[in-house]
Each structure stands twice: as C-alpha cells, then as structure tokens.
Amino acid sequence: MTTPRVVPFVMATGRVFSLAMSRKLTPSRISWLIAMGLLPVLVAIAMRGYGPQGGPVDAPAGIPMAYGTLVWAAYVRFVIPVIGMWLGTGIIGDDVDGRSLVYLAIRPVARGAVLVGGYLAYLVVAGATVLPSILLCSFALIPVAAMPETFPLVLVDLAVALVGLAAYGAVFAAVGAAFRRPLVLGLLFVIGWEPLVLLLPGSIKRASLAMYLQSMVPHPAPTAESALLPQLVVREVLGPTEAMTSLALLSLLALWAGAKALSRRDL
C-alpha cells in the first residue's frame, strides 16, 4: 500500500487560502468588520476642525493633530490589536470549534500549510478592513491643499498598520494552533497584559507587540492632555527599523511555532 503523495506546500497553501476566504467571510463577520472599519471614520468626521491644523511643533507640516491622535488611539491601540486577536485566533480556532480541522488534516496536506493559508487569508481580510479606513480618516482630517505634501506620511501609516496586523495575526494564529480557548488568552493579552506592561518601567515593555508598533508610528505621541487613553503617553524609544525588524522576526517565529504546535496537536 503506497502512501499518498503529499501535495506541495505552496499548492496546498493556495488551496487552503481559497477555502479560508470563502468560509471565513460569514455575514455576521462581514458586518463586524465593516463596523470596525467605519467607527474610526465616524470619529474622524466628528473631529474635523479640531485643534490647530499643524498640530504640535514637532508634527509634520500640514498634518492635523487630530489625525495623529486618531492613528494612535483608534488604530495602534484598538483596531489593529482587536482585529488581529479576533481574526487571528480564528485562523485555526474556528476549524477546531467547527470540527472541520479533522477533515483538513486527513487530506494529503501539511498542517503547516493549513496555518499559512489561513494566515494569508487573514491578512487580505484584515488589510481590506483597516487600510481603506485609514485612508478615509486621512481624507476627512487632512486639508485637501496639504494632501499632496502629506500623503507619503499617510502611506507610512498604511505600512505600519499592515506590519501590525501581520504581527498580531501571526502571534494569535500560533495561540489558536496551540491552545483550546485562544480567544480568552487573546483578550487577556490585548486588554490586560499590553496596557499593563506599557505603564511599567524598564525593558519589560519589549514583551508587548504594542511597544514595537508604537515605535514605528510617524506621528508624535499624544500629550497627557490630548491622549484618549493614559497608555498612549508611554512610548519606548526604538528606531523604526529596529521595531519593524523585530516585528517581522516575531511574525515568522510565531508562524513557525504555530505550525509546529498544529503538527503535534491531537484533533
């Protein structure tokens, strides 16, 4: 009796990606994603005309203080971590809860391909939610006359958001592959651990994804008077290159660990 030939990893990943895209976008999930994307836009519309158009002295010319504060408060500290946690834990967790991972595992497909294919589908869905939202906020808050000069900075915001989504999604995909109740662990990490360590002194801040992501934000950190959350005023000084490299390495390490955990998991 011959062993079935294992489907090449890239082809298997592509098949899982197509399956994940068709199965993950349920009507309830689409509604939730639309709400997450529109909420900061509605806030941006309400904030139009708030504060001096140039923002703080060290802010980039033409960028309103309100836009920079919104990037910090809405995206870096809320939308990106929450979407990464909610969708990331579901990359494997949804299939475990729905008992469909068993059927994927008995096919001639490497379990690592199941994780990577689902992760790529997550990146597409999360990026399609967050990136247009940031663009709409920039159009709402940045004067039209200043847009040609400041649009490169908006592109940096988009890149930072994509890197953050990739990192949070990879970490929580690994959590979903290794543990039975990943959403509970994800909530504890996002609303408990990260806000706490950002307030503590010393290098323990490096044990949070938020510290690296905040180090890449091109806008000045909000002051204590303008911050919507006290944690926003705490920022570890890291170079953007170091922060991006760290998040990239963490993402790759998390995906590798998640694939290993999934390959050893009893289904």
NUKEPA-916775 format. One line per 5 residues: number of its first residue (from 1); their letters; for each residue x, y, z of N, C-alpha, C. Coordinates in pm, 1 decimal. Layout:
! NUKEPA-916775
NUM> a> X,Y,Z,X,Y,Z,X,Y,Z ~ ... $
END
This chain:
! NUKEPA-916775
1> mttpr> 85.5,-119.4,0.0,0.0,0.0,0.0,88.3,123.4,0.0 ~ 69.0,208.2,-97.3,154.1,326.1,-111.2,97.8,441.1,-30.1 ~ 189.1,521.8,22.0,149.5,640.6,96.9,107.2,749.8,-0.2 ~ -5.9,816.4,23.2,-49.3,922.6,-68.2,58.6,1030.1,-80.0 ~ 78.5,1077.7,-200.3,178.2,1182.0,-222.4,130.5,1311.5,-158.8 $
6> vvpfv> 217.1,1371.5,-78.1,183.0,1496.2,-10.4,179.2,1609.6,-112.4 ~ 72.2,1684.9,-111.2,58.8,1798.0,-202.1,168.5,1897.8,-171.3 ~ 238.7,1951.0,-273.1,343.4,2050.5,-247.4,291.1,2165.0,-160.9 ~ 380.3,2213.3,-75.9,339.3,2308.1,27.8,274.9,2432.9,-32.0 ~ 332.2,2487.9,-137.8,279.2,2612.2,-195.1,139.7,2589.9,-252.1 $
11> matgr> 121.4,2478.6,-323.9,-10.3,2449.1,-380.1,-112.6,2426.2,-269.3 ~ -70.8,2355.5,-164.9,-161.4,2330.9,-53.3,-199.7,2460.8,15.2 ~ -101.8,2549.9,32.1,-129.9,2679.3,94.7,-230.8,2758.3,12.0 ~ -214.8,2755.4,-119.8,-309.2,2825.2,-206.9,-449.6,2769.3,-196.9 ~ -460.7,2636.9,-186.0,-593.2,2576.4,-173.7,-658.3,2612.6,-40.5 $
16> vfsla> -580.1,2609.1,66.0,-633.7,2646.1,197.0,-672.0,2793.8,198.2 ~ -591.0,2877.7,132.8,-622.1,3020.7,123.5,-758.3,3041.8,57.5 ~ -782.4,2975.5,-55.7,-911.0,2990.9,-125.9,-1026.1,2941.4,-39.2 ~ -1005.4,2829.1,28.2,-1109.7,2775.3,114.7,-1137.4,2868.8,231.2 ~ -1030.7,2924.4,291.2,-1047.7,3014.3,405.0,-1120.7,3141.9,364.5 $
21> msrkl> -1089.0,3195.4,248.4,-1154.7,3317.2,203.1,-1304.5,3295.4,184.1 ~ -1343.4,3178.2,138.0,-1484.9,3152.3,113.3,-1560.7,3116.9,240.7 ~ -1491.9,3058.0,339.4,-1558.7,3010.1,459.5,-1555.1,3110.4,574.3 ~ -1454.1,3193.1,579.5,-1439.5,3283.8,693.8,-1527.9,3407.4,683.7 ~ -1562.4,3449.0,562.1,-1637.9,3572.3,545.7,-1787.6,3544.6,556.6 $
26> tpsri> -1831.3,3514.4,676.4,-1973.4,3496.2,702.1,-2041.1,3632.6,713.1 ~ -2173.5,3638.4,693.3,-2241.7,3768.9,703.6,-2219.4,3838.9,836.7 ~ -2220.8,3765.0,947.1,-2200.4,3828.7,1077.6,-2059.3,3883.4,1090.4 ~ -1961.1,3811.1,1038.0,-1822.8,3857.8,1045.5,-1801.5,3978.8,956.3 ~ -1863.1,3979.3,840.0,-1851.4,4094.3,749.9,-1910.5,4218.2,816.2 $
31> swlia> -2024.8,4201.9,882.0,-2087.6,4315.8,950.0,-1997.0,4369.6,1059.8 ~ -1933.2,4279.8,1134.2,-1843.0,4322.1,1241.4,-1722.7,4396.2,1185.9 ~ -1667.4,4348.0,1076.1,-1551.9,4412.5,1015.3,-1588.0,4550.1,960.5 ~ -1704.3,4560.5,898.9,-1747.8,4690.6,847.7,-1762.9,4790.6,963.1 ~ -1818.8,4744.1,1074.1,-1833.9,4832.0,1190.2,-1697.8,4875.6,1244.0 $
36> mgllp> -1601.5,4783.7,1250.8,-1467.7,4817.4,1299.5,-1398.6,4916.8,1207.6 ~ -1420.9,4903.8,1078.9,-1358.8,4995.4,984.8,-1423.6,5132.4,982.8 ~ -1555.3,5136.3,1002.0,-1627.1,5263.7,993.2,-1621.1,5344.2,1121.5 ~ -1604.2,5279.3,1236.1,-1604.9,5351.2,1362.9,-1499.6,5462.6,1367.6 ~ -1371.4,5436.2,1333.8,-1274.8,5547.6,1334.6,-1308.4,5655.9,1233.2 $
41> vlvai> -1369.9,5618.4,1120.5,-1405.8,5717.5,1019.0,-1512.8,5811.7,1074.0 ~ -1610.6,5756.5,1143.7,-1713.9,5841.1,1204.6,-1653.3,5934.2,1309.3 ~ -1557.5,5882.1,1386.3,-1488.0,5966.6,1483.9,-1411.6,6077.5,1412.4 ~ -1345.7,6043.7,1300.1,-1269.5,6143.2,1224.0,-1360.4,6253.1,1171.4 ~ -1477.8,6216.1,1123.8,-1572.6,6316.1,1074.4,-1616.3,6408.1,1188.2 $
46> amrgy> -1636.9,6350.0,1305.7,-1676.1,6431.4,1421.0,-1563.5,6522.6,1467.9 ~ -1437.4,6481.1,1441.3,-1322.1,6558.3,1488.1,-1277.0,6664.1,1388.1 ~ -1342.1,6675.4,1275.8,-1299.1,6772.7,1174.3,-1297.8,6912.7,1232.2 ~ -1187.9,6982.4,1207.1,-1173.9,7118.0,1257.2,-1121.5,7126.1,1398.3 ~ -1095.9,7007.5,1460.8,-1046.0,7009.0,1599.0,-898.4,7044.2,1601.6 $
51> gpqgg> -857.8,7138.1,1686.1,-716.9,7166.5,1710.1,-651.0,7238.5,1595.2 ~ -528.4,7283.9,1614.7,-452.5,7352.1,1511.7,-418.3,7257.5,1399.0 ~ -424.2,7308.8,1277.1,-401.1,7222.8,1161.7,-260.1,7167.9,1157.7 ~ -164.8,7237.8,1210.8,-28.1,7188.0,1208.2,5.5,7096.3,1322.4 ~ -77.9,7091.0,1425.3,-51.6,7004.4,1538.7,63.6,7057.5,1622.2 $
56> pvdap> 128.7,6971.0,1700.1,240.8,7011.6,1783.2,357.0,7063.8,1699.9 ~ 454.0,7125.3,1767.8,566.8,7184.9,1696.3,644.4,7081.1,1615.7 ~ 660.0,6957.7,1673.2,739.0,6857.5,1604.1,656.7,6771.0,1511.4 ~ 529.4,6805.2,1489.7,446.4,6728.7,1397.6,482.2,6765.9,1254.5 ~ 465.1,6673.0,1158.9,490.6,6705.2,1019.3,398.6,6816.3,971.7 $
61> agipm> 451.5,6904.1,889.4,374.5,7018.6,841.5,249.4,6971.6,768.2 ~ 138.9,7035.7,795.2,14.8,7005.9,725.1,-64.2,6891.0,784.2 ~ -9.8,6818.1,881.4,-80.9,6707.1,942.9,-153.1,6756.6,1067.9 ~ -284.9,6752.6,1069.9,-356.4,6798.6,1189.6,-325.9,6709.8,1310.1 ~ -324.4,6772.0,1427.3,-302.1,6696.3,1548.8,-409.1,6590.3,1567.6 $
66> aygtl> -532.1,6620.2,1524.3,-642.5,6525.8,1541.1,-615.7,6396.3,1464.3 ~ -556.5,6406.3,1345.1,-529.2,6285.7,1266.4,-425.1,6198.4,1335.3 ~ -316.8,6258.4,1382.6,-214.8,6180.9,1452.1,-267.9,6114.6,1578.0 ~ -350.8,6188.1,1653.9,-410.3,6131.4,1774.6,-501.7,6014.6,1740.1 ~ -575.2,6026.6,1630.2,-665.6,5919.1,1589.5,-588.4,5794.7,1548.0 $
71> vwaay> -476.6,5813.5,1478.9,-394.6,5698.3,1440.8,-346.7,5624.3,1565.4 ~ -301.4,5701.8,1664.4,-255.2,5640.3,1788.3,-369.0,5570.9,1862.8 ~ -477.2,5644.1,1889.1,-582.1,5594.2,1977.8,-670.5,5489.8,1911.5 ~ -711.0,5515.8,1787.4,-807.6,5427.2,1723.0,-742.2,5303.9,1662.9 ~ -630.3,5322.7,1594.3,-572.3,5210.8,1518.5,-464.1,5136.3,1596.8 $
76> vrfvi> -362.7,5208.5,1644.5,-249.7,5142.1,1709.5,-291.6,5075.0,1839.9 ~ -379.7,5139.8,1915.9,-414.6,5088.2,2047.9,-547.5,5015.2,2052.5 ~ -622.6,5012.3,1940.2,-752.1,4944.1,1945.7,-779.7,4857.3,1823.1 ~ -796.9,4917.7,1707.2,-844.4,4844.0,1590.5,-747.4,4732.9,1550.0 ~ -618.4,4765.8,1537.7,-521.5,4666.0,1492.5,-509.3,4549.6,1591.6 $
81> pvigm> -491.2,4575.3,1723.0,-483.7,4461.5,1815.5,-612.2,4379.2,1820.7 ~ -728.2,4445.0,1819.5,-854.1,4371.4,1832.3,-881.5,4286.8,1708.7 ~ -862.7,4343.6,1590.0,-883.1,4264.6,1467.9,-781.2,4151.6,1460.0 ~ -655.1,4181.8,1494.4,-553.4,4077.1,1493.2,-585.7,3965.2,1589.3 ~ -636.9,4000.1,1707.4,-670.4,3899.2,1806.3,-792.7,3818.5,1763.1 $
86> wlgtg> -896.7,3887.3,1719.9,-1023.6,3819.6,1690.0,-1012.6,3730.9,1566.1 ~ -956.4,3785.4,1458.1,-942.3,3705.8,1336.6,-825.7,3607.8,1347.3 ~ -717.0,3649.0,1414.4,-600.0,3562.6,1424.0,-627.7,3434.5,1500.9 ~ -696.1,3444.7,1614.5,-727.3,3323.9,1690.7,-823.1,3233.4,1614.1 ~ -900.5,3291.5,1523.2,-995.8,3212.1,1445.7,-935.5,3140.4,1326.6 $
91> iigdd> -809.5,3170.2,1292.0,-747.0,3104.7,1177.2,-750.8,2952.5,1193.8 ~ -715.3,2905.2,1311.7,-723.9,2762.7,1343.4,-839.7,2735.2,1438.8 ~ -866.5,2828.0,1530.0,-969.1,2806.2,1631.4,-1107.1,2781.3,1572.4 ~ -1142.7,2850.8,1463.0,-1273.3,2829.8,1401.3,-1287.4,2687.6,1349.0 ~ -1179.9,2635.7,1288.2,-1185.7,2499.9,1235.1,-1188.7,2396.0,1346.5 $
96> vdgrs> -1122.4,2427.6,1457.5,-1127.0,2335.8,1571.9,-1267.5,2332.5,1630.7 ~ -1326.0,2451.5,1651.9,-1460.5,2457.3,1709.6,-1564.5,2395.5,1616.8 ~ -1547.7,2414.6,1486.0,-1642.8,2359.4,1390.5,-1614.6,2217.2,1349.4 ~ -1512.5,2154.3,1407.7,-1474.8,2014.9,1378.5,-1435.4,1993.0,1233.7 ~ -1402.2,2101.6,1162.2,-1362.1,2086.1,1022.1,-1212.2,2066.2,1006.2 $
101> lvyla> -1133.3,2095.8,1111.9,-988.9,2077.7,1101.7,-953.2,1931.2,1085.2 ~ -1035.8,1842.6,1139.0,-1009.9,1699.4,1124.6,-1010.6,1659.9,977.8 ~ -1105.7,1713.3,901.5,-1115.5,1677.2,759.9,-1001.3,1736.9,679.5 ~ -955.6,1856.0,719.5,-839.0,1913.1,652.0,-713.4,1832.0,682.6 ~ -703.4,1783.2,806.7,-582.0,1713.9,848.9,-567.1,1577.4,783.5 $
106> irpva> -678.5,1511.6,748.3,-667.0,1378.3,689.4,-638.1,1384.5,539.8 ~ -645.4,1501.7,481.1,-607.2,1517.0,341.3,-454.9,1519.1,329.7 ~ -402.1,1490.9,208.6,-255.6,1493.9,191.5,-201.4,1636.3,186.6 ~ -226.4,1710.2,294.4,-185.3,1849.7,304.6,-110.0,1867.6,436.0 ~ 6.5,1927.6,430.5,82.0,1953.5,552.8,2.9,2047.7,643.1 $
111> rgavl> 3.9,2020.0,773.4,-71.5,2105.7,866.0,-16.9,2247.6,867.7 ~ 111.9,2262.3,842.4,167.5,2396.6,833.7,105.5,2477.1,722.0 ~ 69.8,2409.8,611.9,4.7,2478.8,500.6,-134.3,2525.8,539.6 ~ -201.5,2451.2,627.6,-333.0,2493.0,676.7,-320.2,2624.5,753.6 ~ -216.7,2633.5,836.0,-195.7,2756.1,913.3,-156.7,2872.8,823.2 $
116> vggyl> -61.4,2851.4,733.2,-12.6,2960.5,648.2,-120.9,3006.8,551.7 ~ -196.2,2913.2,494.1,-303.9,2952.2,403.0,-410.3,3034.3,472.4 ~ -448.4,2991.7,592.9,-544.8,3070.2,669.7,-490.3,3205.6,710.6 ~ -360.2,3211.5,740.7,-297.2,3337.6,779.6,-296.6,3435.7,663.0 ~ -266.8,3389.6,542.9,-268.3,3477.5,426.0,-409.2,3530.7,398.9 $
121> aylvv> -510.1,3444.5,418.0,-648.0,3491.1,402.3,-680.5,3596.6,507.2 ~ -631.3,3575.3,627.9,-650.0,3675.0,734.1,-589.0,3808.9,694.4 ~ -467.7,3808.0,640.2,-402.7,3933.5,601.7,-484.3,4009.1,497.8 ~ -540.7,3937.8,403.0,-621.9,4002.7,299.8,-745.8,4066.4,362.7 ~ -815.5,3989.9,446.8,-938.6,4040.1,507.5,-909.7,4156.4,602.7 $
126> agatv> -808.8,4140.3,689.2,-776.3,4245.9,785.2,-726.0,4370.5,714.1 ~ -640.3,4352.9,614.6,-590.5,4468.0,540.4,-700.7,4540.8,466.7 ~ -795.5,4464.8,408.8,-906.5,4527.1,336.9,-1000.3,4601.8,431.0 ~ -993.6,4572.2,559.2,-1074.9,4643.2,658.3,-1005.1,4769.1,708.7 ~ -876.8,4757.4,743.4,-807.4,4865.7,813.0,-751.8,4970.8,716.7 $
131> lpsil> -690.2,4929.0,606.9,-622.6,5025.1,519.6,-718.7,5126.1,456.8 ~ -832.6,5083.2,398.4,-926.8,5185.1,348.9,-979.6,5275.3,458.8 ~ -993.4,5221.3,580.1,-1040.6,5303.7,692.3,-942.6,5415.9,722.5 ~ -812.1,5384.2,723.8,-711.9,5488.6,748.6,-715.0,5593.2,637.4 ~ -728.5,5549.3,513.9,-734.8,5644.1,402.8,-853.6,5738.5,417.7 $
136> lcsfa> -969.1,5684.9,453.4,-1087.3,5769.5,470.0,-1067.4,5869.0,584.0 ~ -1001.9,5825.8,691.3,-974.2,5918.3,801.5,-880.1,6030.3,758.3 ~ -781.0,5996.1,676.7,-688.7,6099.3,629.2,-760.3,6199.4,539.1 ~ -850.6,6151.4,455.0,-926.2,6242.9,369.4,-1018.9,6331.6,451.3 ~ -1067.8,6279.1,564.0,-1159.9,6356.4,647.3,-1088.3,6463.2,728.4 $
141> lipva> -963.1,6439.2,768.1,-895.8,6527.7,863.2,-783.3,6611.2,802.9 ~ -723.2,6567.7,692.6,-612.5,6642.4,633.2,-667.5,6734.5,524.7 ~ -636.5,6863.2,529.2,-686.8,6954.7,426.2,-646.1,6910.4,286.3 ~ -733.6,6932.1,191.4,-707.7,6890.5,53.8,-580.9,6955.3,0.8 ~ -558.2,7082.0,35.3,-440.0,7153.0,-14.0,-311.0,7091.5,38.0 $
146> ampet> -315.8,7030.6,155.8,-195.7,6971.6,215.2,-176.3,6825.1,177.6 ~ -275.0,6764.2,112.9,-268.0,6621.4,85.4,-149.7,6581.7,-4.0 ~ -117.2,6655.0,-111.5,-2.2,6612.8,-192.0,127.7,6606.5,-112.4 ~ 144.4,6699.6,-18.2,267.3,6702.9,60.9,267.8,6596.7,170.0 ~ 152.1,6568.6,224.6,145.6,6480.5,342.1,107.4,6337.1,307.9 $
151> fplvl> 66.6,6309.3,184.5,22.9,6173.8,150.9,132.4,6068.8,170.3 ~ 261.8,6099.6,144.8,364.0,5998.6,176.8,361.6,5954.1,322.3 ~ 328.0,6046.0,413.6,319.2,6007.7,554.2,198.7,5916.2,578.6 ~ 90.4,5940.1,505.6,-25.0,5851.1,515.3,12.7,5711.1,466.4 ~ 94.9,5703.5,362.6,142.0,5573.1,315.3,223.7,5501.6,422.8 $
156> vdlav> 301.3,5578.6,499.6,374.7,5518.7,612.0,277.0,5462.2,714.2 ~ 168.7,5536.1,741.0,66.6,5486.0,833.6,8.3,5354.0,783.6 ~ -15.3,5344.6,653.5,-69.3,5220.7,596.6,29.3,5105.3,613.6 ~ 157.7,5133.5,591.4,258.9,5029.4,607.4,269.5,4983.8,752.6 ~ 264.6,5079.8,845.2,270.2,5045.9,987.4,150.0,4959.5,1025.6 $
161> alvgl> 32.7,4996.6,976.1,-87.1,4918.3,1007.1,-75.1,4776.7,953.8 ~ -21.9,4761.5,833.0,-8.7,4628.4,774.1,91.4,4543.5,851.9 ~ 202.4,4604.7,892.6,300.8,4532.1,973.7,239.5,4491.4,1107.8 ~ 162.7,4581.1,1168.8,98.2,4548.2,1295.2,-2.5,4435.6,1281.3 ~ -83.8,4440.1,1176.8,-179.9,4332.6,1153.1,-109.1,4199.4,1130.8 $
166> aayga> 1.7,4203.4,1056.7,76.3,4080.3,1031.7,131.4,4021.9,1161.5 ~ 183.3,4107.9,1249.1,242.4,4059.1,1373.6,136.5,4004.7,1468.8 ~ 30.7,4082.5,1491.8,-74.2,4035.7,1581.8,-139.8,3908.6,1527.7 ~ -164.4,3905.0,1397.8,-227.2,3786.4,1340.0,-141.1,3663.0,1353.0 ~ -9.6,3677.0,1332.4,80.3,3561.4,1343.4,85.7,3509.3,1486.5 $
171> vfaav> 96.7,3601.4,1582.2,103.8,3559.6,1723.1,-24.5,3488.9,1764.9 ~ -139.3,3544.8,1728.8,-265.1,3484.5,1771.7,-300.7,3361.6,1688.9 ~ -248.5,3350.5,1567.7,-264.0,3225.6,1493.5,-190.2,3113.1,1564.6 ~ -70.8,3144.2,1616.0,4.3,3044.1,1692.7,-69.2,3007.2,1820.9 ~ -128.6,3106.5,1887.0,-206.2,3078.6,2008.6,-324.9,2987.7,1975.1 $
176> gaafr> -391.8,3015.8,1863.8,-504.7,2933.1,1823.5,-464.8,2792.0,1785.8 ~ -342.9,2776.6,1735.2,-294.9,2643.5,1698.4,-252.0,2562.5,1819.7 ~ -214.6,2629.8,1927.7,-158.3,2559.9,2043.4,-257.3,2538.2,2156.8 ~ -360.0,2623.9,2167.7,-448.5,2618.5,2284.6,-593.4,2601.5,2242.6 ~ -671.9,2547.7,2335.7,-811.8,2516.5,2308.8,-901.1,2640.7,2315.8 $
181> rplvl> -871.5,2734.6,2401.2,-953.1,2855.9,2416.0,-868.3,2978.9,2386.0 ~ -831.1,2997.0,2258.9,-737.9,3105.7,2226.2,-797.4,3244.5,2243.3 ~ -928.6,3257.8,2226.3,-988.1,3390.7,2235.4,-976.8,3446.9,2376.3 ~ -989.5,3361.3,2476.9,-974.2,3407.5,2615.2,-832.2,3455.9,2639.0 ~ -734.5,3379.6,2592.4,-594.7,3421.2,2607.2,-567.3,3549.4,2529.9 $
186> gllfv> -628.3,3561.7,2412.0,-610.3,3682.5,2333.1,-665.7,3805.3,2402.0 ~ -782.9,3793.4,2462.4,-841.2,3905.9,2535.6,-754.2,3945.7,2653.8 ~ -702.0,3846.3,2725.2,-614.7,3876.7,2838.8,-488.8,3949.3,2793.3 ~ -436.9,3912.8,2677.9,-316.4,3976.6,2627.1,-343.6,4120.1,2581.8 ~ -451.5,4140.3,2505.9,-478.2,4270.7,2445.0,-528.2,4372.3,2546.8 $
191> igwep> -622.3,4332.0,2633.3,-680.3,4429.6,2725.9,-618.7,4423.0,2865.0 ~ -532.9,4325.0,2889.5,-471.1,4312.9,3020.1,-321.1,4331.4,3018.2 ~ -250.3,4241.0,2951.5,-105.1,4240.9,2954.8,-45.2,4364.7,2889.0 ~ -85.7,4394.6,2767.2,-21.3,4505.3,2695.0,-42.7,4641.2,2762.6 ~ -163.9,4678.6,2800.2,-177.5,4806.7,2871.5,-97.2,4812.1,3000.8 $
196> lvlll> -82.3,4697.6,3067.1,-9.2,4696.4,3193.2,140.3,4717.4,3171.5 ~ 200.5,4641.8,3081.1,346.0,4649.4,3065.9,389.7,4782.5,3006.8 ~ 302.1,4849.2,2931.0,338.0,4979.9,2876.6,350.8,5085.5,2986.1 ~ 291.1,5058.5,3100.7,300.0,5151.9,3212.7,414.9,5121.0,3306.6 ~ 479.6,5006.1,3287.2,587.0,4965.3,3377.1,721.6,5013.9,3324.9 $
201> pgsik> 815.0,5044.7,3413.1,947.4,5089.4,3368.4,1032.8,4971.8,3323.0 ~ 1139.5,5005.1,3250.2,1235.9,4902.7,3213.9,1203.9,4833.3,3082.7 ~ 1280.7,4729.8,3055.8,1273.7,4660.4,2927.4,1159.0,4561.4,2917.3 ~ 1076.0,4549.6,3020.6,962.6,4457.8,3012.8,864.6,4500.6,2904.4 ~ 869.3,4628.0,2864.0,783.8,4674.8,2754.2,809.1,4597.6,2625.7 $
206> rasla> 929.9,4543.0,2611.8,961.9,4467.4,2491.0,884.6,4336.2,2482.2 ~ 815.4,4299.8,2588.2,733.3,4178.8,2586.7,592.7,4207.0,2536.2 ~ 572.6,4320.1,2471.2,442.8,4353.4,2412.6,462.9,4393.1,2267.3 ~ 368.9,4354.3,2183.7,373.9,4395.0,2043.1,347.5,4544.3,2028.7 ~ 267.8,4600.8,2119.4,231.5,4741.8,2109.9,353.5,4832.7,2116.4 $
211> mylqs> 453.7,4795.7,2195.8,571.6,4880.6,2208.8,643.3,4894.5,2074.8 ~ 658.5,4783.4,2003.8,725.1,4788.0,1873.2,640.8,4865.1,1772.3 ~ 510.1,4840.7,1775.0,423.2,4908.4,1679.4,421.8,5058.6,1704.0 ~ 415.3,5100.0,1831.2,415.7,5242.5,1862.8,546.2,5309.8,1820.4 ~ 655.6,5236.4,1824.2,784.6,5293.4,1785.2,791.6,5323.6,1636.4 $
216> mvphp> 701.2,5266.0,1557.5,701.2,5288.6,1413.5,606.7,5400.4,1370.9 ~ 520.7,5445.4,1461.7,423.4,5548.9,1425.8,495.5,5679.8,1397.1 ~ 473.3,5741.4,1281.4,547.4,5863.4,1247.0,494.6,5988.8,1313.2 ~ 384.2,5980.8,1383.5,325.3,6098.8,1448.2,373.7,6110.7,1592.3 ~ 386.8,6232.3,1642.5,426.7,6249.3,1783.3,327.3,6182.9,1876.8 $
221> aptae> 378.0,6125.6,1985.8,289.9,6065.1,2085.2,200.0,6173.0,2144.2 ~ 71.7,6144.6,2160.9,-18.3,6244.5,2219.8,27.2,6282.9,2359.9 ~ 4.4,6406.7,2395.4,37.5,6453.7,2529.4,-65.1,6400.0,2628.9 ~ -35.0,6415.8,2756.5,-127.4,6368.7,2859.4,-263.4,6437.5,2848.0 ~ -263.0,6562.6,2800.1,-389.2,6635.8,2788.5,-470.9,6588.5,2669.6 $
226> sallp> -403.8,6546.4,2561.0,-477.6,6510.6,2439.9,-500.9,6362.5,2426.1 ~ -430.9,6280.5,2503.2,-444.2,6135.8,2488.7,-582.6,6089.4,2531.1 ~ -639.0,5998.5,2450.4,-767.7,5940.5,2485.1,-751.8,5826.4,2584.1 ~ -631.3,5770.0,2591.3,-602.0,5663.7,2686.1,-471.7,5697.0,2756.7 ~ -461.1,5676.0,2885.9,-336.5,5708.2,2956.1,-216.7,5633.9,2898.4 $
231> qlvvr> -237.5,5511.7,2846.1,-125.2,5432.6,2796.4,-60.7,5494.8,2672.9 ~ -131.2,5586.5,2607.0,-77.1,5643.9,2484.9,45.4,5729.7,2511.2 ~ 58.9,5783.2,2630.7,170.2,5872.9,2657.9,297.5,5795.3,2690.2 ~ 290.1,5663.5,2702.3,406.0,5581.7,2735.0,462.2,5525.2,2606.0 ~ 583.4,5561.3,2574.8,641.5,5516.2,2448.3,788.7,5486.6,2467.2 $
236> evlgp> 825.8,5362.1,2443.9,966.4,5322.1,2447.2,1034.9,5374.9,2322.3 ~ 1153.7,5425.9,2337.7,1224.9,5482.9,2224.4,1300.5,5371.1,2151.9 ~ 1252.8,5335.8,2036.6,1318.2,5238.9,1948.4,1323.4,5299.4,1809.1 ~ 1425.0,5263.6,1733.7,1429.5,5307.6,1596.1,1325.1,5234.6,1513.8 ~ 1264.8,5301.7,1413.8,1163.7,5235.3,1330.9,1216.8,5109.1,1263.4 $
241> teamt> 1342.7,5111.6,1219.8,1399.5,4993.0,1154.7,1409.6,4876.6,1252.4 ~ 1455.7,4905.2,1373.7,1464.9,4800.2,1475.2,1327.1,4745.2,1509.6 ~ 1230.1,4834.7,1521.8,1094.8,4790.8,1556.2,1035.2,4705.0,1445.7 ~ 1051.5,4746.5,1319.9,996.5,4670.0,1208.3,1065.5,4534.2,1195.4 ~ 1197.5,4532.8,1210.7,1270.7,4406.6,1203.8,1226.9,4311.8,1314.9 $
246> slall> 1208.0,4366.2,1433.8,1164.5,4283.9,1547.2,1027.0,4223.7,1521.9 ~ 933.6,4304.4,1469.0,800.3,4253.1,1441.8,802.5,4148.8,1330.4 ~ 886.6,4170.2,1229.0,896.1,4071.6,1121.3,949.2,3938.4,1173.0 ~ 1053.2,3945.1,1256.5,1109.4,3821.8,1312.3,1008.9,3753.6,1405.5 ~ 938.8,3831.8,1486.8,837.1,3775.0,1574.6,725.7,3708.0,1495.1 $
251> sllal> 687.1,3769.0,1383.1,582.0,3710.4,1299.6,625.5,3576.5,1243.0 ~ 747.6,3570.9,1189.0,798.0,3445.9,1131.8,813.0,3339.0,1239.6 ~ 864.3,3379.3,1356.5,880.9,3284.1,1466.2,745.7,3232.2,1513.8 ~ 647.1,3320.7,1522.4,514.2,3278.6,1566.7,451.1,3181.7,1467.6 ~ 465.6,3208.0,1337.8,410.0,3116.6,1238.1,478.6,2980.5,1243.6 $
256> wagak> 609.7,2981.3,1260.8,682.7,2854.2,1272.4,637.6,2777.5,1396.4 ~ 625.7,2847.7,1509.7,581.9,2782.5,1632.6,439.1,2732.2,1619.9 ~ 354.3,2810.8,1553.7,216.0,2767.3,1535.0,206.3,2644.4,1447.5 ~ 286.5,2639.3,1341.1,286.4,2520.4,1254.2,335.5,2397.5,1329.2 ~ 437.9,2415.6,1412.4,486.8,2303.8,1493.3,381.2,2256.7,1591.4 $
261> alsrr> 316.1,2351.3,1657.5,213.5,2314.6,1755.7,96.1,2242.9,1687.5 ~ 59.2,2289.5,1569.6,-52.3,2227.6,1497.7,-16.3,2086.6,1451.7 ~ 109.3,2066.3,1411.1,150.2,1933.4,1363.6,149.8,1830.1,1475.9 ~ 162.4,1876.1,1601.4,165.8,1783.2,1715.9,32.2,1775.9,1787.4 ~ -64.0,1852.8,1743.4,-190.2,1863.1,1816.2,-280.6,1743.9,1785.1 $
266> dl> -345.1,1690.2,1888.0,-445.3,1585.1,1871.3,-577.3,1650.3,1833.7 ~ -635.9,1602.5,1724.4,-759.7,1662.3,1674.0,-881.0,1576.2,1710.4 $
END
